[in-house]
Amino acid sequence: MSAIRFLIGLLLICLPIFRQEFFVAHRTIFPLYFFLFPIGLIIMIWSVSGQRFSRFGLILGGFIFVEVALVGSVVYMAHSQRYSPLPDGYYYWVRGQYGYFKSTTNFNSALSRYDTSLGYRFRPNITGRFTNPEFDVEVRTNSLGVRDDEASHEHPSIVVLGDSHGMGWGVEQPDRFSEVLENRLRTRVLNTAITSYGTHRETKLLNQVDLDSCKLLIIQYCDNDLAENVANLDMEQNIGIDSLEFRAAEKQNTINRTYFPFKGIFLSLRWLINSGMQSAAQPSAPASTPQVADTQATKFEHAKAFFPYLRRVRERYKGPIVVFDLGVYNFPIVKEFQDYQAIHPEEAIHFVNVHPLLTRADYFTIDDHINARGHAKIGAALADLIQEKGWLQSQRP
């Protein structure tokens, strides 16, 4: 074995594992990121094989087999939409690795752009494609820069706020719950949801919408809205990303959605290294120290950071508001909202628990978003509620 070749290969492998941010920050050397690991791995295999082609081919074949098994698991679950026959432990491990294969709309330069006020938003009046292992869907936007048609922007009766769930992640535009509402109720529904927006940015974007014709506001909440909402509760903070950071995030998104040779092994190795480093750095608590949850500090944490934004919306809109949440499977945050509202009542706010409607089959297999079937169920339930309450027939006060 050549020690020099082995060390060179090891160096090439370590650079993308430990210094990814260096490549992301420098445009000229960014393309090298995709070549260093496979080249480094080939050099190491060649050095270990004693420069014998037969041994080199045997070892390389073993790595190729492992790579096919790793990536094939993602492809299998993505296209077969099945939870079995793979063991549960392996299934959840693949779901964890999927994040490094997953593209997003907000940092896809063909679909989105930097925004000084909101951080990013869809490019206005474009038609593009949003692709991940489990789906390939069309994205069309209007002049407002949201995923909807121009007609819905003109005097909508219903306006939807939300994040990737509301935007219709992985779902064709006509299959989203907002379009189900539009077809069932025969009215204009404007969907302003944008990936990863918290309630803070959702309500900021709402300020750009004419609400004169709006009779109902629907807010789709998610558990990860909390951090953004808390940060901007007392005083609006910096949006958290500048143009340079946005371009760096675009490159990171490019890394996620680009396959390079042995990417499955690369991700597994990086995961093992990071897990080992985190375990080594985390101090263990003394056996005599009981771990007590601070229930008082976390009680109503979502509600306390959410209700103030409802009050801000009330400055422009006085009609009924429907709130439901999507995020963690079968963990309804609206129950917390309902309990909080019982103590701090707000007029014309209606919380809907959609979780009992949904099963695992209503979510993508390895992605954590609802699929078209889930959207159809939510759209039908909301339409029934709206018809029952007669909100579209009543006039705003």
N, C-alpha and C positions, 0 to 999 in steps of 0.2 A: 504494500500500500504506500502511495506517495503522500507523505504528510503535508507537503506544500500544497498539492492539488486539493487534498481534503480540507485544509484550512481555507483555501480560496473559495471552495464550494460552500463551506460553512458561513463564511463572511457574506457571500452573495445571498444566502438563505436568510441570514439574520437581518440584513438591511431592510427589506420590506416588512419583516415581522415587527421590528422594534423602532423603525424610523419612518413609518408610513407618512406622518405629518410633514416630513422633509420633502418627500416627492410631491405631495399635494400642494405644498406652498410654492413650488418652483415649476413653472410651466414648461420650461425647456427640457427638464429631465424627467418630467412626469411619465412619458411613454415607457421609460426604462423599468418602471415599477412592475409591469406585466411580464417582463422577461427574466428578472433577476432570480426569482425562486426556481422556475423550471431549469434555468441554466445551471444554477448552483447545485440543484439536486442531481442533475446529470453528471456534473463534475465529481460530486461526492461518490456517486455510484461507480463511476469509472475508476476512481482511486481505490475504492474498497474492493473492486473486482480484480485488482492486480493487473489492469489493462488487458484483460483477456475477454475477447468478444463473447465467447460462450457464457462465461460467468456474468458478464455485464448484461447480456440479454436476459438471463434468468432472473437477476435481481430487478432489472427494469420491468420485466413482465409482472413480478410480484407487486411493484408499486402501481403499475397500470391496473392490475386487478383490484387493489384497494381503492384506487381513485374511481374506477367504474362503480364499485359497490357504494361508495359515499355519495357521489353525484347521482348515481342511478336511483338511490333512495329518495332523493329530492324529486327527481323526474317522475318516479313511480307514483309517489303520493300526490304530486301536483296534477298529473294527468289522469290517474285512476280514481282520484277523489275517494280514497279508502283509508280507514284507520288500521285495518288488519290485512295480511297476517303478520305484519311486523310487530315485534314486542313493544309494549308501551314505553319502556325506558328508551329504546332506540328511536321511537317515534318522536318523543319530546326532545331528544337530543337533536334530531334533524330539524325540528321546528326552531330550536335555538340557533342552529347554524344558518337557517334560511334567511335570517336578517342580513347576512353578508352576501346573499345572492339577490336581495330585494332592492328594486329601484323604487323611487318615490317621485311624485309629481312636482313637489315644491322645489327640488333641486335638479330638475330635468330642463336644460336650457331650451329645448324645443317646445316645452309646454309652459314654462314659468319664467319670470324675470324678477330682478331685484326691485324692491319698493322701499323708499326711504321711510315711509310711515308704518308699513305693515311687515317689513322684512322681505316678503316675497308674495307674489300673487300670480295667477294665470295670465299669460299673454292674451290681450283682447283680440277677439275675432280671428281665432285660429282653429284649424282642424288638425289633430295629431293623433298619435297612438301611444297608449300607456301599456307597457308589456312587463310581465313578471312570469315566473314559472307556471303559475296557475291560470293565467288569463292574458288576453291580448285584446284590449278594448279601444274604441275610438273616443277621443275627447274633443268636444266642440265648445267654444266659449263665445260670449257676446261682448258688446262694447264695454260693459262694466268690468270685464276680466273675471267672470265666474263661469262655471261649467253649466251653461243653460243657453237657450235660444234668445234671440233679440225680442221676440214677441212677449216672452215672460217678463222681460225688463220693463215693459210698458204697462203701467197700471195693474200690477199684480194684486189679486185678492188675498193670497197667502204668500208669506215670505219665510223661507227656511234658513236658519243659521246652524252651523255645525262645522265639523272637521272632516277627516277622511271618510268616516262612516257616512256622514250626511252627503258628502260629495259624490259618493258612489264608487268607492275604491274597488277596482276590478269588475265593475258592473257596467254594462252598456247603458247609455243615457236613458233610453226609453224604459229600462227596467227598474230605475230607482224609485224609492217610495214617493218622491216628489212628483214624478210623472204618473205614478199610480193614482195619487190624489187628483192630479190634473184631469186624468181620464174619467175617474169615478165621479168627480164633482163637477166636471165640465166648467172649470174656471182656470184662471191663470195663476200658476205657482212659480215663484222665483226662488231658485235654489242658490244661495250665496255661500255654501259651505266650501271651505278650502282646507286642504291637508294640514294637520298639526296646529291649526288655529285654536287658541283658548277662547273663552268667552270674552276676554278683553279685546282681542283683535276682531272677533266676530261682530261685536257691537260697534267697534270703530268703522268697520266696513259698512255696517248698516246705516251709518250716517250719510253714506253716498247713495242711498236708495230713497226714492220718493215714496213715502208711506201714505199719501193722501187716499189711495184706493184700498189700502191694506185693511182687511177685516180680521185677520188671524196671523199671529206670529208663532212659528214653531222653532224651538231650540233643541237641538240634539247635543247633549252634554257627554263628556267622556272623563274618566278618572284622571287622565293626564292633563286636563285643563287646569288642575289645581295650582301648579307651580306658577304658570303665567298669570293667573288671576290674583294670587297672593302678592306677587312681585309688583303688580300695578294697582293694587287696591287703594292705597293711601295717596300715592303720587305716581303718575305715569313714568315708567323707567325708560331707559334706552331700549330700543327694539331687540337688542341683544345680538345683532349681526350687522356688519357693515358690508360694503360692496366686495372688499377683498375676502372676507370670510364667506360670503355667498359664493364667490368663484371657487374657493377651496372646498366648500360643501358640494358644489357641482362636480368637482373632480372625485370626491369621495363617493358620490352617487354613481359616477362612471365606473369606479372600481367595483362597486357592489353589483352592477348589472352586466359587467364584462366577465366572461369566462376566459381563463388562461390555463394552460396545461398544468395539471396537478393542483388546481385551486382547492379541491376538496381536502387533499392532504395538507395544503398550506393552512386552511382554516382550522382543521383539526389540531395541527401542531400549535398554532397560535393560541387556540382555546386552552390546550393543555398547559402551555407556558403561563398564560395569564391566570388560569385557575390556581396553579401552583404558587405563583408569586403573591396572589391575593391571600391564599391560605397561610403562607409564611408570614405575611405582614400583619395579619389580623391577630391581635392579642386575645388569648382566651380569658374569660371571666373567672375569677376565683370561685371555687366550688361553694363557698359559704355565702356568696352574694346572690340573692334571688333576683331573677329577671322579672320586673314588674312593669306591665304596660301602663303608660301614662294615658289613661282613658280620658281624663279631663282635658288634656291638651289636644287630643285628636277628636273629641266629640264635636260633631257638626262642623268639622274642618272644611268640607266641601261647601256646605250651605253658607257658612259665614263668608266665604270668598266668592260665592255665586250670587246671592241675593242682592248685594249692592249694585251689581251690573243690571239686574232686573229693574231696580229703581232708576238707574240712569236711562234705560230704554223708555221708561214711563215719561220722561221729559219730552219725548217726541211722539210716543204711541200710547194710547189709552185703552186699546181694545184687549181682547182675551189673548193669553199667551199659554201655549202648551209646551211642556218640557218633558222629554224622555231621555234616557241615557243608554249608550252602547259603549262597550269597552271590554272589561273583564267578563268572561262568560258567566251568566247566571249570578251576577253580583250587582243587584239594582241599587244605584246610589240615590234614585228618586225616593226611596224609603226614608233616607236621611233628610231629604228636602221636605217630604211630607211631615215628618216629625218636627222639623224646624218651623215650618209654616204654621203648625198648630200652636206654637208658642209666639211666633212673630207673623201674624196673618198678613197676607198681601192680597189685594183684590184682583179677581179675574185671572189668577194663576192656577193652571191645572197641570198636575203631574201624572204622567202615564207610565206604568210599569210594563214595558214590552217584553221583558225577559221570559215570562211564562209562555209567550207565544213561540219562542225560539228553541230549537234543538241543535245539537251539533251538526246535523245535516244542513242547517241554514247558514253555516259558516264555511269558509274555505277550509280545506283540510289542514294545510300548514300555515296559512295566513290567518290572522286573528280578526279579519273583517267579515261582515255578513255577505252572503252571495245574493244572487237575484231572487232566490226563493225567500230569503229573509226579508229583503226589501218589499216583496209582494205582500208578505204577512203584515209588516208594519204599516204599509200604505193602506191596506184594506181596513185594519183596525182604526187607524186615524180617520179614515173617510167615514166609517160608521159613527165614530164619536162626534165628528163635525156635523154630520147630518142629524144626529140625535140632539145635539145642543142648538142647532139652527144658527150657528155663528155667521154663516155666509148670508143668511137672509136678514139678519139684524144690521142696523146701521151703527157705526162707531159714534160714541157720545162726543 
